[in-house]
Amino acid sequence: MFPEDLLADARRLHALCEAKGLMLACAESCTGGLVSGCLTAVAGSSKVVERGFVTYTNQAKRDLLGVPMELFETVGAVSEAVARAMADGALQAAPVDLALSVTGVAGPGASHRKPAGLVYVGCALRGEETQVSENHFSGDRDAVRLQSVGKALAMALARLH
């Protein structure tokens, strides 16, 4: 279902989390649960993956992750601030040490200010500052979503090394 390179990164992330005794959660919008799906495609994922939040609407982001509604009004759902709030919210809402977040425009439906392929990926590690990456992916909707999964896994791997 997932490309082998993504599964290899998921296996590496599992091994690192397990070795460090960390559990993780994902808070996803434009990927619709694909990061969680990739992580749970690895056998034994329940040792590492605690839960996933698919928060496609602003209301869901607010209700499940505590993202302040004023962020949507000031910077929009596709923003660094919302990606950070989603990752931080997942850390607060779940008994985990690591949280990944994804919010962006997979396409179509892009605007001039927020084109298709603009995706923010967040990585929160308990006790450390949350990191957010702004990405400009190319290709169709599926390609953008898979590249987003890859970026989320890569950020988590980099944080734990």
N, C-alpha and C positions, 0 to 999 in steps of 0.2 A: 504494500500500500504506500509506504514512504520510501523515497530514494535511499539507497544504502549509505550515502554519506551522512544523511540526517540520522539514520538509525545508529551509525557508528558514534556520532556525537552524543546521542541519547544514552548509549551504553557507557560511554566515558563519563558522562554526567552522573549516571546512576552509581558507577564505581566510586567517584569522588565523594558524592553525598553519603553513600553507605560507609566509606572509610572514615568520614568526619562525623558521622552520626547525625546528619542533617536531613530534615524533611522539607519538601518544597510544595508550593502552590503556584498555579498559573491564573492570571486575570487577563482574559482575552476579549477583544472586540472583533476586529476585521479578520482574524484568523479563526474565529468561531469554534475554538477548542482544538485546533490542530496541534498546538504545542503540547497540550495535555495528551492528545491522541498519539503523538509521536513518542512521548515519554512512556505512555502505558502500552505501547507496542512491544516494549522490552519485557521479557519474562521477569517476574519478581519485582515489578514496579511498585507494588504496595509497600515495599520496604523504604521507598524514597518519596513517592508521590502521595501527598495527603489529600489534595482536592484541587479542583479547577473551577473557575468562575467564568462563564460565558456571559459577558455583559455587553450585549450589542447596542442597547439603547442607553441614553443618558440617565434615564430613570433607574435602570438596572445598575449602572455604575454608582449612582448615589445610594440606592437601597442596599446593595450587597457589599460595596467597597468603601462607602462613605465619601465618595468624591463630591466636593462642594459644588452645588448647582451654579454658583457664580463663576466657576471656571469655564463652564460651557458657554456662558453668556459673554465672557471677556476674551478667552483665547480659543474656545471651541474644543470639541471632543478629540480632534486630531491635533495634539499639541504635546510638547515636552511636559508641561505642568500636569496634564491629565494622565500621561503615562506614569509619571512619578507618583501621583496620588493613587493610581490603580495598584501599583506595586506595593506602596506603603499600606494601602487599605487591605490588601491580601495578607500582609504580615500581621495586621491587627485582627483580621477576621478568622484566621486559621492558626492552629498550633504548629507553625512552621518557622524555619530559620532563613529560608530563601524563597523569594517570590519573583516571578517573571510577569511582565505585563506587555501587551501589544495593543496599540490603537493606531489606525491609519485609514488610508483610502486604497482599497485593493482594486477598485475600478469596476464598472464605469461609475459615473456620478461624480467625477472630479470637478473642481472649480479651478480658476486661474491661480488663486492663492494656495489651494491645497490640491495639487495634481494627483492623478492616479500614480501609485507607487510611493507616495509619501507615507512613511510608517515610523512611528516612535516605539522603541522597545525599551522597557525599563527592567532593571535588575536590582532588587533590594535584598540585602543581607543584614540580618538582625545585628544591631549595634554599629553598623557602618552607614555611610552616606549612600543614598540610592543613586544609581547611575542611570542615565537615559541617553540613548543613541538616536539621532535623527538619520533616517535612511531614505534613499531615493532609489527604489527598485524599479526594474524594467520588466516588460513582458505583459502577458495577459493576467487576469484575475488570479488564476491558479498559480502562476509563476510568482506573483507578488506575495501571495500567502505562503508559499513554500519557502521563499527567501526570508520571509519574516520569521518563520519557525527556525530556520538555520541561524539567523542573527540572535534570536533569543537563547538558543542552546550555546552558541559561541560566547555570548556575554556571560552566561552562568559559568561556563568552563573557565573563562579568563578570571573571573572573580574568585574562583575556588583554588586556582593554582598558586 
